[in-house]
Amino acid sequence: MGASPVSTAIRGRYGDLVSVRISTDVRQLEDLLEVLANASFPVNPQLFHRPLDVLVEFPAWTGQVAQLKAHLAAAGFDRSVKVCSPLDPL
């Protein structure tokens, strides 16, 4: 009997767990964090400071992504949002 493939996805009530990454200018970081603080679900961001910007990364469920993108778009942060697997390298 062959081995079955192992899925790395974590599934929950709101879909699969994904990693949301938002790249922003250092001067806009505080504004971005304020927008995320007002999201309809808890956001626990990690900050990665790079030479020209800051990468903000946090987990979310796929069912929450559309609402989050709309929330970010209203604040002008929609163009820098990337949704990927939690295991994808930075």
C-alpha positions in Angstrom: 0.0 0.0 0.0 1.5 3.4 -1.0 2.0 6.3 1.4 -0.6 9.1 1.1 0.7 12.6 0.5 0.9 14.8 3.6 -0.9 18.1 3.5 0.8 21.0 5.2 -2.5 23.0 5.3 -4.2 23.7 8.5 -8.0 23.9 8.1 -10.4 25.4 10.4 -13.9 26.9 10.6 -12.9 29.8 8.4 -10.9 27.9 5.8 -7.2 27.2 5.4 -4.6 29.0 7.5 -2.5 31.4 5.4 0.2 33.9 5.9 -0.7 37.5 5.0 2.3 39.7 4.1 2.1 43.5 3.7 5.1 45.5 2.6 5.0 49.1 3.6 7.2 52.2 3.9 8.6 52.8 7.3 6.8 56.1 7.5 3.4 54.3 7.0 4.0 51.5 9.5 2.1 53.1 12.3 -0.9 53.8 10.1 -0.9 50.2 8.8 -0.7 48.8 12.4 -3.6 51.0 13.4 -5.7 49.6 10.4 -4.8 46.0 11.5 -5.7 46.7 15.1 -9.3 47.6 13.9 -9.7 44.3 11.9 -12.7 42.1 12.8 -10.3 39.4 14.0 -7.2 39.5 16.2 -4.0 40.2 14.3 -0.6 39.4 15.8 1.9 40.8 13.3 5.6 40.1 13.1 7.7 43.0 11.7 10.7 42.4 9.5 12.7 45.5 8.9 14.4 45.7 5.5 16.6 48.4 4.0 13.8 50.1 2.1 10.6 49.0 3.8 9.1 46.9 6.6 7.4 43.5 6.0 4.4 42.9 8.2 3.4 39.3 8.4 0.6 37.5 10.3 -1.6 34.4 10.1 -5.2 34.6 8.9 -7.9 32.2 7.6 -8.8 32.2 3.9 -12.3 33.1 4.9 -11.1 36.3 6.5 -8.9 37.5 3.6 -11.5 39.2 1.4 -12.8 41.3 4.3 -9.2 42.1 5.4 -8.3 43.2 1.8 -11.3 45.4 1.7 -10.4 46.9 5.0 -6.9 47.5 3.9 -8.0 48.9 0.5 -10.1 51.5 2.2 -7.0 52.7 4.0 -4.8 52.6 0.9 -2.8 49.5 1.7 -4.4 47.1 -0.8 -1.6 47.1 -3.4 1.0 45.6 -1.1 -0.9 42.6 0.3 0.3 39.1 -0.5 -1.4 35.9 0.7 0.8 32.8 0.7 1.4 29.5 2.5 2.6 29.9 6.1 5.7 27.8 5.1 6.7 30.0 2.2 10.1 31.7 2.8 10.1 35.5 3.2 
